[in-house]
Amino acid sequence: MRTQVAIIGGGPSGLLLSQLLHVRGIDSVVLERKTRDYVLGRIRAGVLEQGLVDLMQEAGVGARMTSHGYVHDGALISHGEEIFRIDFARRAGKPVIVYGQTELTRDLYEAREKSGGRFEFHVEKVRVEGADSETPTVIYEVGGEERRLDCDFVAGCDGFHGVSRNTIPAGVRREYEKVYPFGWLGVLSETPPVNHELIYANSERGFALCSMRNENLSRYYIQCSLSDSPADWTDHNFWDELKRRIPAEQAERLVTGPSIEKSIAPLRSFVTEPMRWGRLFLCGDAAHIVPPTGAKGLNTAASDVHYLYNALRQFYEERDEEGIDRYSERALARVWKAERFSWWFSSLMHRYPDQSEFDLKMQRAEVDFLRDNEAAQVAMAQNYVGLPY
C-alpha cells in the first residue's frame, strides 16, 4: 500500500492531522492499535484552546463543537474557603470551549469515514524503516499478516507508549522528565456541575477540580496517593472528600450520584527532543506529557498538528522544505511554554509530601499575588486560553 503521509495512532491528533491534510488534497493512512470504539471510550479532558477550535473549523468538523460546546470566559481558584475568579475574556481577550475529547474524536472519525479516509485497526508489531531516508516505510501486522505501507512522511501520533519515539536512535534523543508524587482520582457522574465554570481548589487536604462535560455530566478530581486504586474509594467516600476540599458554599450546592467511570491518573512532565528525525515527526504524547492541571495535553498535541500540517502543506503545495526543517524547533518552543505553565499551576494548587511550613507560606503568597495582581492574572489567562502558534 502507498500513501503520502502514514499516521501512526488513531487518536484525536492523528485524526485531526489526517482530516486537515485531506482538506488540502494530501493523502494519508491512519494506523491504530485498538478499535474505533476503544478510542472513543477513553475519557479525557475537554477544555479546548482557541487554536484547537480554529483547527477544527479549518478541518471542516467544527459544527457540532460550535453548537454543543460551552464557552467559558473564566475559571475559579480557591484556597481553603476563599475563592476568586480569573476572567479570561477580560484578561486575555478570548475564552476556552468545554467540549469532551470523546465528542471531538467522534466528529473527526465521522468526517474521515464520510470522505473515504483509510484506516487500519488492530495493528500490531509496528516498526518504521528508513525514517532517515526519502522513502520511509511502516511495517505492521493485522491478524498475524504482515503488511507494508510506503510513504513520503511518517507522523508518530501513537502516544507515550508507542513505537515512534523509540524509532529515533537513543544517541539522537534526549529526554526530560519530572514525576509528581501523587495522582488524580477522577469520577464521571450523570449530575449537573456544581458551577458553570471550572473550580481549581487548593486545600490543606489536597487539590480538587470541579469540571464538566455538559449540563448533566460532571467530571470531578481529587489529588490522591499513587498507592491508591479506584477500588479503594467508594462513591460516598469520594463525594465526602471532595466536599471537604472545596469552599463550603460550593460544597452545599454539589449534587452527588453514582459514578459511571472512576480512574486514577499519575502525573508527569515529560519532553523528548528532537521531535523530528529524518522524515519521522512526533506529535502529542509521543513527544511530550503534561500534568492535567490546566488541560494542556490535547491542546499541545493540536499545536504540534498545526506546525506539522502547515509544514506538509508547504512541502506539497510550494515544494518548500522550510516548514519541515523547522518543525521540531517551532513545536518545542511552544511545548516548553505549555510545560512551564502546567508545572507552575500544579505547583500552585497541590500539596506535596515534602512541603515545609515555609513552602506552604510561599504557596499561599503566590495564590494571594494571583488574586490581587492584574499582571499575574493576565499572564495566567493568556497561558490558560492558549499561547499563539
Backbone torsions as a table, in degrees:
resi	resn	phi	psi	omega
1	MET	NA	148.8	-176.4
2	ARG	-130.5	140.7	173.8
3	THR	-150.5	170.5	176.3
4	GLN	-82.0	-44.6	-177.9
5	VAL	-128.6	118.1	173.0
6	ALA	-88.9	126.6	-178.3
7	ILE	-114.5	115.3	179.3
8	ILE	-94.0	112.9	-179.4
9	GLY	117.3	119.5	-177.8
10	GLY	-104.2	31.5	172.7
11	GLY	-84.9	-169.6	-174.4
12	PRO	-61.7	-36.5	-178.2
13	SER	-70.0	-42.7	177.4
14	GLY	-64.1	-40.9	179.5
15	LEU	-67.9	-41.5	179.6
16	LEU	-63.4	-43.8	177.6
17	LEU	-60.8	-45.0	-179.4
18	SER	-61.0	-42.9	-178.6
19	GLN	-69.8	-40.1	176.9
20	LEU	-62.8	-42.6	178.1
21	LEU	-63.7	-40.2	179.0
22	HIS	-59.3	-42.7	-179.9
23	VAL	-58.0	-31.1	179.6
24	ARG	-96.2	10.0	176.4
25	GLY	77.6	22.5	-179.8
26	ILE	-103.7	125.9	-173.8
27	ASP	-80.9	145.4	176.3
28	SER	-148.7	159.6	171.6
29	VAL	-128.1	133.2	-179.0
30	VAL	-104.0	126.2	177.7
31	LEU	-106.5	126.8	-176.8
32	GLU	-130.5	131.4	-177.3
33	ARG	-67.6	-36.2	-177.1
34	LYS	-101.0	-150.2	177.6
35	THR	-113.6	167.3	175.5
36	ARG	-57.0	-46.1	-178.2
37	ASP	-63.8	-37.0	178.7
38	TYR	-64.0	-45.3	179.7
39	VAL	-60.6	-41.6	-179.4
40	LEU	-72.8	-14.9	179.4
41	GLY	-85.7	-8.0	-179.1
42	ARG	-77.5	131.3	-179.8
43	ILE	-93.5	120.0	-179.0
44	ARG	-137.2	170.9	-179.2
45	ALA	-62.8	157.5	-177.8
46	GLY	-135.7	34.1	175.9
47	VAL	-98.1	114.3	-172.4
48	LEU	-106.7	127.3	172.0
49	GLU	-70.6	161.4	179.7
50	GLN	-61.8	-33.4	178.6
51	GLY	-60.8	-42.2	177.5
52	LEU	-68.5	-40.7	176.5
53	VAL	-57.6	-44.2	179.9
54	ASP	-65.3	-38.3	177.6
55	LEU	-64.6	-39.5	177.1
56	MET	-62.6	-40.4	177.7
57	GLN	-65.7	-43.2	179.2
58	GLU	-62.2	-32.7	179.1
59	ALA	-79.3	-5.5	178.3
60	GLY	78.3	22.8	-176.7
61	VAL	-127.9	29.2	-174.6
62	GLY	-99.1	0.7	-172.3
63	ALA	-63.9	-49.7	-177.0
64	ARG	-70.1	-35.0	176.0
65	MET	-60.5	-42.3	-179.7
66	THR	-66.8	-39.6	-176.1
67	SER	-82.8	-28.5	-175.4
68	HIS	-109.4	-14.4	-179.7
69	GLY	-74.2	157.9	-179.6
70	TYR	-108.6	122.9	177.5
71	VAL	-77.8	126.3	178.2
72	HIS	-116.3	116.4	-179.7
73	ASP	-90.2	0.3	-179.6
74	GLY	-172.8	-179.3	176.3
75	ALA	-145.9	157.9	-178.5
76	LEU	-105.4	139.1	177.1
77	ILE	-119.4	129.8	177.0
78	SER	-124.7	149.4	173.1
79	HIS	-135.8	107.5	-172.1
80	GLY	65.3	-127.1	-179.5
81	GLU	-89.4	-9.3	-178.5
82	GLU	-85.1	140.7	179.9
83	ILE	-141.4	139.8	177.0
84	PHE	-143.6	167.5	-171.4
85	ARG	-116.6	138.0	169.2
86	ILE	-100.3	117.2	-175.7
87	ASP	-91.0	101.2	-177.5
88	PHE	-64.6	-44.2	-176.9
89	ALA	-61.6	-40.7	-178.5
90	ARG	-77.5	-41.1	-173.9
91	ARG	-86.2	-27.9	-176.6
92	ALA	-123.1	-9.6	176.1
93	GLY	81.2	6.9	178.1
94	LYS	-158.8	158.9	-179.2
95	PRO	-98.7	-173.5	163.6
96	VAL	-115.6	165.2	178.3
97	ILE	-116.1	129.2	173.8
98	VAL	-94.1	112.8	-177.9
99	TYR	-152.9	119.0	-170.9
100	GLY	-56.1	140.0	179.5
101	GLN	-60.9	-32.9	177.7
102	THR	-61.2	-42.1	-179.6
103	GLU	-68.6	-41.0	177.4
104	LEU	-60.4	-43.8	180.0
105	THR	-66.0	-39.4	177.1
106	ARG	-61.7	-42.4	178.1
107	ASP	-59.0	-41.7	-178.7
108	LEU	-69.0	-42.1	177.7
109	TYR	-61.2	-44.6	-178.2
110	GLU	-63.8	-38.9	179.1
111	ALA	-66.4	-42.5	-179.6
112	ARG	-67.9	-38.8	179.4
113	GLU	-67.8	-39.5	179.9
114	LYS	-63.6	-34.7	-177.8
115	SER	-92.4	8.6	177.0
116	GLY	79.6	24.0	178.5
117	GLY	-58.3	143.8	-177.3
118	ARG	-96.6	128.4	179.8
119	PHE	-126.4	152.6	165.9
120	GLU	-129.6	119.7	178.4
121	PHE	-104.3	169.4	-178.7
122	HIS	57.1	37.0	-178.0
123	VAL	-81.2	132.0	-178.9
124	GLU	-131.5	163.5	174.5
125	LYS	51.1	48.0	-178.6
126	VAL	-75.9	138.0	171.0
127	ARG	-145.5	145.7	-179.9
128	VAL	-105.8	125.7	179.4
129	GLU	-116.6	142.9	176.5
130	GLY	69.4	27.0	-179.0
131	ALA	-62.2	-28.1	-179.5
132	ASP	-91.1	16.1	177.0
133	SER	-119.0	-178.7	177.8
134	GLU	-87.6	0.6	-178.3
135	THR	-132.3	65.5	179.7
136	PRO	-67.8	155.9	179.5
137	THR	-137.8	141.6	173.6
138	VAL	-110.6	121.3	177.5
139	ILE	-104.9	136.8	-178.4
140	TYR	-157.9	171.4	177.9
141	GLU	-122.4	143.5	170.8
142	VAL	-130.6	117.6	-178.8
143	GLY	59.9	33.1	179.0
144	GLY	84.5	-5.7	179.8
145	GLU	-95.9	126.8	178.5
146	GLU	-78.6	136.4	179.7
147	ARG	-130.7	160.2	-175.6
148	ARG	-131.7	133.1	177.7
149	LEU	-122.8	108.3	176.3
150	ASP	-85.4	144.3	-173.9
151	CYS	-158.3	172.4	174.2
152	ASP	-89.0	-36.8	-175.8
153	PHE	-142.7	155.1	176.2
154	VAL	-123.1	127.3	175.3
155	ALA	-105.9	115.5	179.9
156	GLY	-89.5	95.5	179.7
157	CYS	-112.6	34.0	-168.8
158	ASP	-102.2	20.0	169.5
159	GLY	79.0	177.7	-175.0
160	PHE	-60.7	-35.7	-176.0
161	HIS	-96.9	8.3	-179.1
162	GLY	-77.4	179.6	-175.3
163	VAL	-87.5	-18.3	-169.0
164	SER	-63.4	-49.0	-177.2
165	ARG	-61.2	-41.9	-177.8
166	ASN	-74.4	-8.2	172.7
167	THR	-70.5	-30.0	176.2
168	ILE	-70.8	125.4	-175.6
169	PRO	-54.9	143.1	-178.4
170	ALA	-57.7	-31.4	179.4
171	GLY	-72.8	-14.1	179.0
172	VAL	-96.8	-36.2	-175.8
173	ARG	-79.1	146.8	167.4
174	ARG	-132.5	131.1	-174.9
175	GLU	-118.2	141.7	-178.8
176	TYR	-125.1	132.8	-174.4
177	GLU	-148.0	141.8	168.6
178	LYS	-130.4	123.5	178.1
179	VAL	-103.3	128.3	-177.3
180	TYR	-88.2	145.7	-173.9
181	PRO	-86.0	37.0	178.3
182	PHE	-163.0	171.1	176.7
183	GLY	-129.6	-179.5	173.7
184	TRP	-114.9	124.2	169.0
185	LEU	-90.5	117.9	-177.1
186	GLY	-111.7	140.4	178.3
187	VAL	-129.0	133.1	173.7
188	LEU	-107.1	131.6	-178.1
189	SER	-141.2	147.6	178.3
190	GLU	-85.1	70.0	-178.6
191	THR	-136.7	153.3	176.0
192	PRO	-67.4	144.8	179.8
193	PRO	-63.4	150.4	-178.5
194	VAL	-68.5	-26.5	178.7
195	ASN	-146.6	153.9	-179.5
196	HIS	-75.2	-9.6	173.7
197	GLU	-121.2	160.3	179.9
198	LEU	-68.0	145.0	174.6
199	ILE	-117.0	119.3	172.5
200	TYR	-101.7	119.2	-171.5
201	ALA	-118.4	129.0	170.5
202	ASN	-107.6	119.1	177.4
203	SER	-131.6	165.4	179.3
204	GLU	-66.3	-14.5	177.7
205	ARG	-92.2	-6.7	-179.6
206	GLY	122.8	175.2	-175.9
207	PHE	-73.4	152.5	169.9
208	ALA	-146.4	151.5	176.5
209	LEU	-134.9	129.6	174.6
210	CYS	-107.5	115.2	-175.6
211	SER	-131.8	-177.6	-178.5
212	MET	-154.9	162.1	171.1
213	ARG	-108.0	-40.5	174.0
214	ASN	-157.2	-170.2	-172.7
215	GLU	-68.5	-13.2	178.8
216	ASN	-127.2	16.2	-179.7
217	LEU	-139.6	115.3	-174.9
218	SER	-114.7	150.3	178.1
219	ARG	-127.2	122.1	-178.2
220	TYR	-125.0	148.6	-179.6
221	TYR	-136.3	147.7	168.6
222	ILE	-134.9	144.4	174.3
223	GLN	-64.6	136.9	-178.6
224	CYS	-143.0	171.7	177.7
225	SER	-74.6	146.1	176.7
226	LEU	-66.0	-18.5	179.1
227	SER	-83.5	-9.1	179.1
228	ASP	-73.1	158.3	169.2
229	SER	-129.1	157.3	179.6
230	PRO	-55.3	-31.8	-179.3
231	ALA	-66.4	-19.1	178.9
232	ASP	-73.3	-15.3	-173.6
233	TRP	-115.5	111.5	169.8
234	THR	-74.4	161.6	176.8
235	ASP	-58.2	-42.5	-179.4
236	HIS	-59.3	-45.6	-179.1
237	ASN	-65.5	-37.5	178.6
238	PHE	-62.9	-51.4	-178.1
239	TRP	-61.2	-39.7	179.6
240	ASP	-62.0	-42.9	-179.5
241	GLU	-70.1	-40.0	177.9
242	LEU	-59.5	-44.1	180.0
243	LYS	-60.6	-32.5	-179.6
244	ARG	-73.3	-19.4	-173.6
245	ARG	-100.0	-10.3	178.4
246	ILE	-112.0	158.4	-179.2
247	PRO	-54.8	146.6	-174.0
248	ALA	-56.4	-38.2	-179.4
249	GLU	-62.1	-38.2	177.2
250	GLN	-73.7	-38.6	-179.9
251	ALA	-61.4	-35.3	179.4
252	GLU	-67.1	-26.8	-179.5
253	ARG	-85.8	-13.5	-172.0
254	LEU	-63.7	124.3	174.5
255	VAL	-97.2	121.8	-177.7
256	THR	-102.6	164.0	178.7
257	GLY	-173.6	177.7	-179.7
258	PRO	-62.7	142.0	175.3
259	SER	-77.6	141.0	175.3
260	ILE	-106.0	-6.9	173.2
261	GLU	-160.3	139.4	-178.6
262	LYS	-145.7	128.5	-177.4
263	SER	-155.0	162.6	176.9
264	ILE	-120.6	130.6	179.3
265	ALA	-116.6	127.6	172.1
266	PRO	-72.6	161.0	-180.0
267	LEU	-115.0	135.6	174.9
268	ARG	-151.4	153.8	167.4
269	SER	-111.7	131.1	-174.9
270	PHE	-150.0	136.9	174.5
271	VAL	-142.4	137.1	171.2
272	THR	-114.2	142.9	176.9
273	GLU	-130.2	141.5	-5.4
274	PRO	-80.2	173.6	177.2
275	MET	-99.5	7.3	176.1
276	ARG	-139.9	138.2	171.1
277	TRP	-138.2	109.0	-176.4
278	GLY	63.1	-117.7	179.9
279	ARG	-107.9	20.4	173.4
280	LEU	-105.5	129.6	-179.2
281	PHE	-124.5	134.1	177.2
282	LEU	-94.2	140.0	177.5
283	CYS	-132.4	142.0	171.4
284	GLY	65.2	-139.8	-173.4
285	ASP	-62.4	-17.4	175.0
286	ALA	-63.3	-26.0	-176.2
287	ALA	-113.3	-25.0	-175.0
288	HIS	-158.9	149.7	177.6
289	ILE	-129.3	141.2	172.5
290	VAL	-125.1	151.4	169.6
291	PRO	-62.1	152.2	-173.5
292	PRO	-71.8	-6.4	179.6
293	THR	-62.2	113.2	-178.2
294	GLY	95.7	-4.2	171.0
295	ALA	57.2	52.9	-177.9
296	LYS	-98.2	-10.1	-174.4
297	GLY	-59.2	-61.2	-179.6
298	LEU	-63.2	-39.5	-177.3
299	ASN	-67.8	-36.2	177.7
300	THR	-71.7	-34.8	173.0
301	ALA	-61.0	-39.6	179.6
302	ALA	-64.5	-36.3	178.2
303	SER	-66.8	-35.9	173.6
304	ASP	-60.0	-45.6	179.8
305	VAL	-59.8	-40.8	177.9
306	HIS	-56.8	-50.0	-177.7
307	TYR	-67.2	-39.9	-177.8
308	LEU	-72.4	-43.8	178.2
309	TYR	-57.4	-46.0	-179.1
310	ASN	-69.6	-32.8	176.0
311	ALA	-65.0	-44.1	179.6
312	LEU	-69.4	-39.8	176.0
313	ARG	-60.1	-43.5	178.9
314	GLN	-61.9	-39.2	-179.4
315	PHE	-66.5	-49.3	-174.5
316	TYR	-77.2	-35.4	-175.4
317	GLU	-88.6	-30.3	-174.8
318	GLU	-119.0	-3.5	-175.8
319	ARG	54.7	39.3	-176.8
320	ASP	-117.8	124.5	-176.6
321	GLU	-96.2	8.2	-177.4
322	GLU	-59.8	-43.4	-179.7
323	GLY	-65.3	-39.3	176.9
324	ILE	-64.8	-45.4	-178.2
325	ASP	-63.4	-30.4	-175.6
326	ARG	-105.0	7.2	-177.3
327	TYR	-55.2	-53.0	-175.8
328	SER	-62.2	-43.7	179.2
329	GLU	-58.8	-48.4	-177.6
330	ARG	-68.7	-44.2	-179.2
331	ALA	-63.6	-45.3	-177.6
332	LEU	-66.3	-33.6	178.6
333	ALA	-58.9	-40.3	178.6
334	ARG	-80.2	-35.8	178.9
335	VAL	-56.2	-47.9	-176.7
336	TRP	-65.3	-30.7	175.8
337	LYS	-68.9	-39.5	176.3
338	ALA	-66.5	-39.3	176.6
339	GLU	-60.8	-42.7	179.6
340	ARG	-60.9	-45.9	-178.5
341	PHE	-63.8	-45.9	-179.4
342	SER	-63.4	-40.3	177.2
343	TRP	-64.2	-44.9	-179.8
344	TRP	-63.3	-46.9	-177.4
345	PHE	-66.6	-37.7	176.1
346	SER	-63.7	-43.1	179.9
347	SER	-64.3	-32.6	-179.0
348	LEU	-72.6	-35.3	-167.2
349	MET	-102.6	-18.7	-174.4
350	HIS	-99.3	159.9	170.1
351	ARG	-101.0	126.2	-177.9
352	TYR	-101.1	144.0	-175.8
353	PRO	-63.6	-24.1	-177.7
354	ASP	-102.8	14.4	-179.7
355	GLN	-67.8	131.9	174.4
356	SER	-89.4	172.6	175.9
357	GLU	-59.8	-36.9	177.0
358	PHE	-62.9	-43.9	180.0
359	ASP	-60.3	-41.3	179.9
360	LEU	-65.8	-38.0	176.5
361	LYS	-65.0	-40.1	178.2
362	MET	-65.8	-39.3	178.3
363	GLN	-63.7	-42.7	178.7
364	ARG	-64.2	-41.7	178.9
365	ALA	-62.6	-36.7	178.7
366	GLU	-66.5	-41.4	176.4
367	VAL	-62.7	-44.8	179.5
368	ASP	-62.4	-39.3	178.5
369	PHE	-63.6	-41.8	177.8
370	LEU	-63.5	-41.0	179.8
371	ARG	-63.3	-38.4	-168.8
372	ASP	-100.3	-15.9	-169.8
373	ASN	-109.7	121.9	-178.1
374	GLU	-63.7	-41.8	-179.0
375	ALA	-62.4	-38.7	177.9
376	ALA	-64.5	-39.2	178.6
377	GLN	-68.6	-37.6	176.6
378	VAL	-61.7	-45.9	-179.5
379	ALA	-61.7	-43.7	179.9
380	MET	-66.0	-45.3	-177.8
381	ALA	-62.2	-43.2	-179.4
382	GLN	-61.6	-40.9	178.3
383	ASN	-70.5	-39.4	-176.6
384	TYR	-67.3	-44.7	-178.9
385	VAL	-77.4	-13.3	174.4
386	GLY	111.9	123.7	176.0
387	LEU	-70.0	153.0	-178.0
388	PRO	-64.6	153.2	177.0
389	TYR	-75.3	NA	NA
